[in-house]
């Protein structure tokens, strides 16, 4: 039986869907069979981030209501062996799927996949309750902003109340230079507030915007720092002990180059 992990945030726009796509692709690159479930009914985006939007025939609501079989709705990503997507519906009715239906769908997926990763909608309304219903573990994504961290804290409380104990944290879009200048919250500040274990830190990286717009997960880009960070997150989910990246590595290299040419 596989494992069901929900990826949530509280605040929208922190990179949760991008994280879901890249973690799923990262696990598939390691040889695991992964089902990604877009639970954001009415505002689906995981299909676009993966570049699979033109291949949708059936969706999560169709499966929940018995309009198709689960296997009919799953879209195989041809770039990654073992990676599949169950897309969300575009219906306006966010209550079109009930928590009990999500539990049953997750149970069926667990029988076939090593990992089932659910992209939770932003907020704490019915969509959030649906997304966490069938989950066994949770990952919370936040950016280093006060409002995002406060919403993450609220979500962590709700996850723990729903018996999803010990959620892990991903800090996204960290800018080391701003942290150094005291203009952005640092990792320790965020961990002190949220009091959860850190799963990974994703640096701000223009390449992730480029790849996301192309429908290509950045995790497969061996030159990208954010891609390396997501590969490390996937390895930690698999139980490997992977140290955090040196987020100032590029800056130090630049400083060394300046020194070599006499400008430092």
N, C-alpha and C positions, 0 to 999 in steps of 0.2 A: 504493500500500500504506500502511496506517495504522501507528500506533505503539502498542506494548504497554507499559503502565506498571503496575508492581505497587506497591501502597501497603501498607506493613508497619510494624511497630513493635517487636516483641519482647514488650513488656509489654501485657497486655490493659487495656481501659478507658481508653485515652488519647485516644479519639475518632477512631480510624482509619476505622471504617465511616461515621461522619458526614462525615469528610473526603472519603472516596471518593464519597459521594452528592453532596456540594456541589461538588466539583471537576468531576464528570461533568456535573452540571446547569449549572455555570458555563460549561463548554466548549460545551454544547449551546445555551446562551443566546447564545453568540457565533457560532452558525451552523454548528457542526461536528457531524458524526454520531458518536455516542459509544455504545459498548457497555460496560456495567458488568457485571463477572463476580464473583459472590459465591463465593469459594473456601473459605468457612468451613463445610465439610460437617458437618452435625449441629448446628450452632449458628448457622444463618443469621439475619441481622438486617437486611441491606441492603434486603430487600423491605419491611420494616416502616418503616425510616427514610424510604423513598421513598413509602410508602402504597400499595404494590402487592401486599400479601400475599394479597389475596382473588382475584387474577387468575392465580395460579400453576397451571399444568396439568402442565408438564414441567419438569425441572431439569437441572443440570449432569451428574449421574450418568446420567440418561436419555440425554443426548446422547452421553456418553462410551461408553456400552454399546450405542448404536445402537437404542435403543427409540423414538427420534423423530429427526426432522431438526433441525438447529440452529435453523432459522428458526421451527420450531414451538415451541421452548422460549423464544425471545426475547419479552419483554413490552415493548410500546411504552408509554412514559410519555406520556399524551395532553397533559400540560401543557407539554412541551418537544418541539419538532420535533427529531427526530434522536436522542433519548435512549431507550436500550433497556436492559433488565436480563435477564441470564441468572442465575436464582436458584440457590442451593445446595440440595442435598437435605437432608432431615431424618434420613437414615439414621445409625445409630450407627457405621457402618464408615467411619472417616476415610480408609481406604486404598481406598475404592471407585473413586477416580480415580487413575490413574498419571501420572507426569510426562510420559511420551510422549503420553498422551491429551490432557493440557493443552496441550502444544505444538501438536498438530494442531488443537485447537479454537481456539487463539489465531491460528494461521495462517489458518484459515477466516474468522475475524472480521476480521482485518486486511485481507482482500480487499474487505470491504464498508464498514468503518468507518474514520473518520479517527483515532479514539483508542479503544483497548481498555484499560479500567482495571480492575485486579484487586484486590479486597478480600481481603487475605491474613489467614488466621487468626492469632491471637496464638501466641507460642511459636516454637520452632525445630524442631518435629518434622516428620512426613511432610506435614502440611498446608502448612507453610511451603515445603517442597521442591517440592510440586505447584504452589503459587501462583507461584513465581518461575521455574518451568521454561520458560514461553513468553515471559517478559518481556525487554524490551530496555533498559528504564530502571527506576529504583526511586525511590520517595519514602518517607522514614522519618518517622513521626509520633512526637513525644514530648511529654510535659508537663514543666514545669520542676521535676521532682522527681528526687532522686538515684537512686531505684530505676529510674524510667523511662529516665533518661539512660544509666544503666549497661546496661540491656537494649538500648537503641538502639545503643550502642557495639558490643555483641556481634553484633547483627543486621547492622550495617554491615560488620563483618569477614566475616561469612558471605556477604553480597551480593558483596563484592569477590572473595572466593574463588570465587564462582560466575560471575565475569566480568561482574557488573553493576557496572561501575566508576562512580565519581563519583555516588553517590546524593545526592539533594537532601533537605533537612530542613525539616519544618514543626514549629514550636513552638506547641503548642495550650494554650489556657486560661491564658495569661499574665495575671497581675494586677499592673499597674504599681505600685499602692500598696504591695503586699507586697515587690516588688522594691526600691522606694525605701527601705523600712524594713529591708532586709537580711534579710527573712524568706523570700525565694524566690530561686532561682537567676536570674541575669539572662541576657540573650541572649548576651553576650560569653563568659560562663563556659561556657555550653553549647557554643558554637561552638569554644571552645578545647579542650574535652574531645573532641568528636566529629570535629573537623577536616573538615567537609563544608560545601558551599555552602548558604546559607539560601534557601529558596524562599518562606517566608512565616511570619508570626506571627499567630496567631488569639487575640484577647483573650478573657478570660472574659466570657461574655455570657448572661444568663438567657434571652434571646430564643431562643437556639439550643435550649434545653431545650423551650420552648413549641412551636417549629416542628417539632422532631424528633418530639415526642409526637403531633403532628397528621399526621405523614407528609409534611411540606412542607419541602423544602430551604431553609435560611435564606438561601442565596445569592440568592434572588429577592426578599428583603426589602430594599428600598432604604434603610430607616431603621436597619437593624441594623448595628452595627460589625463583628460576626463575618461578616455577609453581605458587607460591603464587603471584608473581609480575604480571603474565599474568592474573590470576583470578581477581586481582585488576583492571587491565586495562579494562577487560570486564565489571566489575561493573561500572566503570566510564563512559564507552560508554552508559550504561543504565541509566546514570544520577545520580548515587549514589555518595555521597561525601566520598571518601576513602582517608585517609592520606597516604603519601608516606611511604614505609617500612623503618625501621631503618636498613640501609645497613651494619652497623657495629655491628649488634646484635651478630653475631657469635664471632667476635673478642673480644667484651666485655665479653662474656661468658668465652672465653678462658682465658682472663686476670683474671677474677674472680677465675677460677679454679686454675690458677697458684698461686694466692694469698693464696687460701685455703690450698694448699699443701706446702706453704712456699717458692715458687720460685718467687713470685711477689714482 
